[in-house]
Amino acid sequence: MSERDSNSSETTNTLGTVVVGGGLSAAHCVHALREGGYTLPITLIASENEVPYERPPLSKELLQGKKSESELAPFPASWYAEANIDLRLSVEAESIDVSGQNVILSDSSTVGYQHLVLATGCRSRLGGPESKMPGWDLPGVLSLRSLEDSKNLRERLVAGKHLVIVGSGWIGMEVAASALSAGIEVTVLTPGQIPLATAMGSEFGSHVAQLHTNEGVKFQFGSAVSGMSIDARGGLLVETATGGVQADLVLLAIGAVPNTELAVAAGLSVGSGVLVDQQLRSSDKNILAIGDVAEAYNTRLGRSLRVEHWDNAIRQGKLAAATILGRSESYDWLPYFFTDQFDLGMEYVGDRAADDEAVVRGDMLKGEFIIFWLRTGVITAAMNVNIWDVNDHLRDMIGTEVAVERLQDSSNDLFAL
Ligand SMILES: Cc1cc2nc3c(=O)[nH]c(=O)nc-3n(C[C@H](O)[C@H](O)[C@H](O)COP(=O)(O)OP(=O)(O)OC[C@H]3O[C@@H](n4cnc5c(N)ncnc54)[C@H](O)[C@@H]3O)c2cc1C
């Protein structure tokens, strides 16, 4: 790890690789480069003051006290030093000089590159500039993206307090489960009628809603939040069209926004993320983008997509390294992700569209089932809930045709389908 003084204006690392963003995809990229025999200089620019870490536990095990901070890093701090990675923490890349192949940093230093990898991830969508929700910056109104956010939330999860969660996506529902387990009263406000319905359809969403309701989470469906304010008792009031809900603590879990500003300012092509080809190269051949910030062309799906999931961040980190090392590998895998809420564990694989037909196999009441999604008879995606060691097989089933009756009937051996 190198230390720079704050007003340094030196130029370093010409002709090596610079990775911007100290998250999971960045960590796996630099790791795979060294594992692949890359001997040129590598600089990792990370705006957080943390060695790169995994975010999934931030809404689950870390909040529940089942994991500690020290267990979050995929590679220990010592590895970066041993691998001769110039890891610069608490420094932001402010701009890219594309023609000069330099990155200008917030400490006024400049880093030259042969290859630049943008791994800047996402930030929480807040109520401010992005959604114009008054009161988003009041004390006690929180969001969850970083380790610091998770520690801040955990400290405030004191039994007996009332947490209002705005949004019923993955992070909202995971925090609801973690907070309730800590003895917090939890209310989820959401404009829709079924949590996770957009992401996963009504079958799974309704199951999750029932599970949370049974555990004691309260929902107010059809509640579009217009803002937060301080009420007469000095607590928080979350305002909706039908009135307001009092809270001690509010979590805004209303999605994430990709950090594309560097790429836009550098003149790179940007769609829903930084547009990259199947080898993760942007419109500038020396610049790649990976992880949550990248909208990448997937050769198996035949289209570009941006994926905000753990598995994708790891795989794209490794693929970018392969591209830099001159290997001709492609982005050809299916999206995969997982969640844990109460005693529900789930894995999903595939590329479900909103109007795909859902076919359930197993016992939803018992909480052990698989959902397949089909488009014109062909399996597009599948999800296993509390049934384990089947996801690799489900992955192999994507793209195949199996009669609906055979999929539904659990007496048919899954591995023979
Ligand atoms: C609370 C939470 C729970 C999650 N749970 C799951 C889960 O259960 N399953 C799942 O599949 N996925 C989950 N995810 C998603 C998964 O963590 C992300 O897909 C993954 O972290 C993406 O990695 P990344 O490297 O692209 O970006 P990030 O991990 O977001 O890292 C990007 C980093 O770049 C830094 N950065 C940004 N701009 C600059 C700049 N200009 N200069 C320097 N640094 C910069 C950011 O501060 C950040 O540290 C979860 C995410 C969160 C937040």
The ligand as an ORCA input file, in Angstrom:
! r2SCAN-3c Opt
* xyz 0 1
  C     -26.392     -3.831      1.009
  C     -26.136     -4.655     -0.224
  C     -26.487     -5.996     -0.244
  C     -26.272     -6.756     -1.383
  N     -26.633     -8.085     -1.381
  C     -26.453     -8.830     -2.494
  C     -26.847    -10.204     -2.512
  O     -27.376    -10.728     -1.536
  N     -26.635    -10.913     -3.645
  C     -26.055    -10.365     -4.758
  O     -25.872    -11.057     -5.765
  N     -25.655     -9.061     -4.770
  C     -25.849     -8.282     -3.665
  N     -25.465     -6.952     -3.663
  C     -24.870     -6.374     -4.890
  C     -23.343     -6.552     -4.945
  O     -22.781     -6.231     -3.711
  C     -22.807     -5.632     -6.039
  O     -23.299     -6.133     -7.266
  C     -21.289     -5.576     -6.066
  O     -20.802     -4.986     -4.894
  C     -20.819     -4.749     -7.258
  O     -19.433     -4.618     -7.222
  P     -18.699     -3.425     -7.997
  O     -17.253     -3.669     -7.813
  O     -19.240     -3.291     -9.353
  O     -19.161     -2.080     -7.252
  P     -19.126     -1.652     -5.737
  O     -19.059     -2.845     -4.842
  O     -20.246     -0.698     -5.574
  O     -17.755     -0.864     -5.594
  C     -17.503      0.346     -6.290
  C     -16.509      1.140     -5.488
  O     -15.982      2.171     -6.302
  C     -15.867      3.341     -5.524
  N     -15.817      4.502     -6.428
  C     -16.830      5.035     -7.137
  N     -16.406      6.084     -7.862
  C     -15.087      6.204     -7.604
  C     -14.085      7.105     -8.053
  N     -14.345      8.092     -8.913
  N     -12.819      6.940     -7.576
  C     -12.515      5.961     -6.701
  N     -13.429      5.075     -6.259
  C     -14.696      5.196     -6.707
  C     -17.107      3.284     -4.644
  O     -16.989      4.123     -3.514
  C     -17.099      1.825     -4.267
  O     -16.314      1.587     -3.142
  C     -25.681     -6.157     -2.531
  C     -25.328     -4.801     -2.518
  C     -25.565     -4.047     -1.371
  C     -25.191     -2.578     -1.364
*
